[in-house]
Amino acid sequence: MSARGHDRRGDYDHDLDDDDDWGDTGGERDNLTDVPGGVRLQKVLAAAGVGSRRHCEELIGAGRVEVDGQIVRRFGARVDPEHQIIRVDGKRIPSRQDVVYLAFNKPPKVLTAMSDDRGRRTITDFLGDRAERLFHVGRLDYDTEGLMLLTNDGELAHRLAHPSYEVAKTYLADVQGPVSRDLGRRLATGIELEDGVAVADRFRVVEQAGTRALVEITLHEGRKHIVRRMLAEAGFPVSRLVRITVGPVKLGNLRPGATRDLTTAEIGELYAAVGL
């Protein structure tokens, strides 16, 4: 069992008995065909972390749950969580229990890879004895630290990393100060680099004192060393770079080298961001 499934199901196991018919006669009929041997819909929702089973039944009764695009109002509807797409309030939920979604705070001097023939530290060194084969979503430079997403959901990982989906990422950068007043405008207009113009979506100065400044920059592309190159070309070389968001997911207070399970809401927002 994945850490995600274990963490989210622990509060609900006491009322997830398949033989319990409580609530089967409630709600309105619909056209969904029950999957033979399938799992009760409210059990799938509760196991995904949506809420207690009774709360999930309330969501079903209110018409807020869809299976393969169809609103389902029967509490006892049986579904296949491995293959059917289930949404609550329009957001897809992670119904498969073998799929893992993690936030990882990558320390500096760690290679964005699962192994390295030169013996450098990699992401795997921080994951313990996990049985799943995980993918890292995109990359962070060797010296860059901060938020990375790890998953064994190959389709989600591919889409999040693909530039066509334009998933925004935000960074904090220590640069040489003081920062010029027109830097934000220049970054938003576009910085000419050797491989084309790079444009920032948002920019702000967080703080500055003397010859040092902390700035925040958001952009949706992921060319190699893009943030460092943009700021250096603008005349403000970076001494430290930390990624603090990937789409809706925030680094928060996750300590360097640690991981945490993404919430059901975060996963749903990631699905939505890439059209899944």
C-alpha positions as CSV (number, residue, x, y, z in Angstrom):
1,M,0.0,0.0,0.0
2,S,1.3,3.4,-0.9
3,A,1.9,6.1,1.8
4,R,-0.8,8.2,0.1
5,G,-3.4,5.5,0.5
6,H,-2.4,4.6,4.0
7,D,-2.5,8.1,5.3
8,R,-5.8,9.0,3.8
9,R,-7.7,5.8,4.6
10,G,-6.7,5.5,8.2
11,D,-9.6,7.7,9.5
12,Y,-12.2,5.9,7.4
13,D,-11.5,2.1,7.7
14,H,-14.0,1.7,10.4
15,D,-17.0,2.5,8.2
16,L,-15.8,1.2,4.8
17,D,-17.1,-2.4,5.0
18,D,-18.2,-3.6,1.5
19,D,-21.0,-5.7,3.2
20,D,-22.5,-2.6,4.9
21,D,-25.6,-1.6,2.8
22,W,-26.2,1.6,4.7
23,G,-27.3,4.3,2.2
24,D,-27.8,2.0,-0.8
25,T,-31.5,3.0,-1.2
26,G,-30.8,6.7,-0.9
27,G,-30.4,9.2,-3.7
28,E,-31.9,9.3,-7.2
29,R,-31.5,6.7,-10.0
30,D,-29.1,7.4,-12.8
31,N,-27.9,5.7,-16.0
32,L,-24.5,4.6,-14.7
33,T,-24.0,0.8,-15.1
34,D,-22.6,-0.8,-12.0
35,V,-19.2,-2.5,-12.6
36,P,-19.5,-6.2,-11.6
37,G,-17.3,-6.7,-8.5
38,G,-16.7,-2.9,-8.4
39,V,-16.2,-0.8,-5.3
40,R,-18.9,1.4,-3.8
41,L,-18.5,4.9,-5.0
42,Q,-18.6,6.4,-1.5
43,K,-15.8,4.1,-0.4
44,V,-13.6,5.2,-3.3
45,L,-14.2,8.8,-2.4
46,A,-13.4,8.3,1.3
47,A,-10.3,6.3,0.5
48,A,-9.1,9.2,-1.7
49,G,-9.3,11.6,1.2
50,V,-12.5,13.5,0.1
51,G,-14.1,13.0,3.5
52,S,-15.9,10.5,5.8
53,R,-18.2,8.1,4.0
54,R,-21.3,9.9,5.3
55,H,-19.9,13.2,3.9
56,C,-19.1,11.5,0.6
57,E,-22.7,10.2,0.4
58,E,-23.9,13.7,0.9
59,L,-21.8,14.8,-2.0
60,I,-23.2,12.0,-4.2
61,G,-26.8,12.9,-3.1
62,A,-26.2,16.5,-4.0
63,G,-25.1,15.6,-7.5
64,R,-21.6,16.8,-7.0
65,V,-19.9,13.5,-8.1
66,E,-19.3,12.4,-11.7
67,V,-18.1,9.0,-13.0
68,D,-16.8,9.1,-16.6
69,G,-18.6,12.4,-17.1
70,Q,-21.9,11.3,-15.7
71,I,-23.4,12.6,-12.5
72,V,-24.1,9.7,-10.1
73,R,-26.6,10.1,-7.3
74,R,-26.8,6.5,-6.0
75,F,-24.9,5.9,-2.8
76,G,-24.3,2.2,-3.6
77,A,-23.1,2.6,-7.2
78,R,-20.2,0.3,-7.9
79,V,-17.3,1.7,-9.9
80,D,-13.8,0.6,-11.1
81,P,-11.4,3.0,-9.5
82,E,-8.5,1.6,-11.5
83,H,-10.0,2.7,-14.9
84,Q,-12.9,5.1,-14.4
85,I,-12.4,8.8,-14.0
86,I,-14.1,10.2,-10.9
87,R,-14.6,13.9,-10.2
88,V,-16.0,15.9,-7.3
89,D,-17.2,19.4,-8.1
90,G,-15.5,19.1,-11.5
91,K,-12.1,18.2,-10.0
92,R,-10.7,14.7,-10.7
93,I,-9.7,12.7,-7.6
94,P,-6.9,10.2,-7.3
95,S,-8.9,7.0,-7.2
96,R,-6.2,4.4,-7.8
97,Q,-4.5,3.3,-4.6
98,D,-1.3,2.2,-6.3
99,V,-0.4,5.7,-7.5
100,V,1.8,8.0,-5.4
101,Y,2.0,11.8,-5.5
102,L,4.8,13.5,-3.5
103,A,6.2,16.9,-2.9
104,F,10.0,16.8,-2.3
105,N,12.2,19.6,-1.1
106,K,15.4,19.1,-3.1
107,P,18.5,20.3,-1.2
108,P,21.4,21.9,-3.2
109,K,24.1,19.7,-4.6
110,V,21.6,16.9,-5.4
111,L,21.2,15.6,-8.9
112,T,17.8,15.6,-10.4
113,A,17.9,11.9,-11.3
114,M,17.0,8.5,-9.7
115,S,20.6,7.2,-10.0
116,D,24.1,8.5,-11.0
117,D,27.1,6.4,-12.2
118,R,29.4,9.1,-10.8
119,G,28.3,8.6,-7.3
120,R,26.6,12.0,-6.7
121,R,23.7,12.3,-4.4
122,T,20.3,11.9,-6.2
123,I,16.7,12.1,-5.3
124,T,16.6,8.4,-4.5
125,D,18.9,8.9,-1.6
126,F,16.1,10.7,0.2
127,L,13.2,8.3,-0.5
128,G,14.0,5.5,1.8
129,D,12.9,2.0,0.8
130,R,9.9,2.9,-1.3
131,A,8.6,0.1,-3.5
132,E,7.2,2.3,-6.2
133,R,9.1,3.4,-9.3
134,L,8.8,7.1,-9.2
135,F,9.3,9.8,-11.9
136,H,10.5,13.3,-11.1
137,V,8.4,15.9,-12.8
138,G,10.8,18.2,-14.7
139,R,14.2,19.1,-13.3
140,L,16.0,21.4,-11.0
141,D,19.6,22.4,-11.5
142,Y,22.3,20.7,-9.4
143,D,22.7,23.9,-7.3
144,T,19.1,24.9,-7.2
145,E,16.9,23.8,-4.4
146,G,13.2,23.6,-3.5
147,L,10.0,22.0,-4.7
148,M,9.9,19.0,-7.0
149,L,7.0,16.7,-7.7
150,L,7.5,12.9,-7.7
151,T,4.9,10.4,-8.9
152,N,4.4,7.1,-10.6
153,D,1.5,8.6,-12.7
154,G,3.4,8.7,-16.0
155,E,0.7,10.6,-17.9
156,L,0.4,13.4,-15.3
157,A,4.2,13.6,-15.0
158,H,4.6,13.9,-18.8
159,R,2.0,16.6,-19.1
160,L,3.2,18.7,-16.2
161,A,6.7,18.7,-17.7
162,H,5.5,19.5,-21.3
163,P,5.9,23.2,-22.2
164,S,2.5,23.2,-24.0
165,Y,0.6,23.0,-20.8
166,E,2.4,26.1,-19.4
167,V,2.3,25.1,-15.7
168,A,3.6,28.1,-13.8
169,K,6.5,27.8,-11.3
170,T,7.7,30.4,-8.8
171,Y,11.2,30.9,-7.5
172,L,12.9,33.0,-4.8
173,A,16.4,34.2,-5.9
174,D,19.1,35.9,-3.9
175,V,20.7,38.5,-6.3
176,Q,23.2,41.3,-6.2
177,G,21.4,44.5,-5.2
178,P,20.1,47.1,-5.2
179,V,17.5,46.0,-7.8
180,S,16.7,48.6,-10.4
181,R,13.2,49.9,-10.6
182,D,12.7,48.8,-14.2
183,L,13.8,45.2,-13.7
184,G,10.2,43.9,-13.4
185,R,9.2,45.6,-16.6
186,R,12.3,44.2,-18.5
187,L,11.6,40.7,-17.3
188,A,7.9,41.0,-18.3
189,T,8.8,42.4,-21.7
190,G,11.3,39.6,-22.3
191,I,15.0,39.0,-21.9
192,E,16.9,38.0,-25.1
193,L,18.9,34.8,-24.5
194,E,21.0,32.8,-26.9
195,D,18.2,30.3,-27.4
196,G,15.4,32.9,-27.6
197,V,13.4,35.4,-25.6
198,A,12.5,34.5,-22.0
199,V,9.5,36.2,-20.4
200,A,8.5,36.3,-16.7
201,D,4.8,36.1,-15.8
202,R,5.3,38.0,-12.5
203,F,8.1,39.6,-10.6
204,R,8.5,41.4,-7.2
205,V,11.2,42.4,-4.9
206,V,10.7,40.7,-1.5
207,E,13.3,42.5,0.4
208,Q,16.7,44.2,-0.2
209,A,19.4,45.6,2.0
210,G,22.7,47.0,0.8
211,T,24.2,44.9,-1.9
212,R,21.9,41.9,-1.5
213,A,18.2,41.5,-2.6
214,L,15.6,38.7,-2.5
215,V,13.3,38.6,-5.5
216,E,10.4,36.4,-6.5
217,I,9.9,35.4,-10.1
218,T,7.2,33.3,-11.8
219,L,7.3,31.8,-15.3
220,H,5.8,28.9,-17.1
221,E,8.7,27.6,-19.2
222,G,11.4,25.3,-18.1
223,R,14.5,25.8,-20.3
224,K,17.8,24.8,-18.7
225,H,19.0,27.4,-16.1
226,I,16.3,29.7,-17.3
227,V,15.9,31.8,-14.1
228,R,19.6,32.1,-13.5
229,R,20.2,33.1,-17.2
230,M,17.4,35.7,-17.3
231,L,18.6,37.4,-14.1
232,A,22.2,37.3,-15.1
233,E,21.5,38.7,-18.5
234,A,19.5,41.5,-16.8
235,G,22.6,42.3,-14.7
236,F,21.6,40.6,-11.5
237,P,23.5,37.2,-11.1
238,V,21.9,34.7,-8.7
239,S,23.7,33.4,-5.7
240,R,20.9,31.1,-4.4
241,L,17.7,29.9,-6.1
242,V,14.8,28.1,-4.5
243,R,11.6,26.9,-6.2
244,I,8.6,27.5,-4.0
245,T,5.6,26.5,-6.2
246,V,4.8,24.2,-9.1
247,G,1.3,25.0,-10.3
248,P,-1.0,24.9,-7.3
249,V,1.5,23.0,-5.1
250,K,3.5,25.1,-2.6
251,L,6.7,24.2,-0.8
252,G,5.5,25.7,2.5
253,N,7.6,24.6,5.5
254,L,8.7,21.2,4.1
255,R,12.2,20.8,5.3
256,P,15.1,20.1,2.9
257,G,15.4,16.5,1.9
258,A,11.8,15.7,3.1
259,T,8.8,14.5,1.2
260,R,5.0,14.8,1.9
261,D,2.0,13.4,0.2
262,L,0.1,15.8,-2.0
263,T,-3.5,16.5,-0.8
264,T,-6.5,15.3,-2.8
265,A,-7.2,19.0,-3.6
266,E,-3.6,19.5,-4.9
267,I,-3.8,16.4,-7.1
268,G,-7.2,17.5,-8.5
269,E,-5.8,20.9,-9.3
270,L,-2.8,19.4,-11.1
271,Y,-5.1,17.2,-13.2
272,A,-7.1,20.2,-14.1
273,A,-4.1,22.2,-15.0
274,V,-3.1,19.7,-17.7
275,G,-6.5,18.7,-18.9
276,L,-6.9,15.3,-17.2
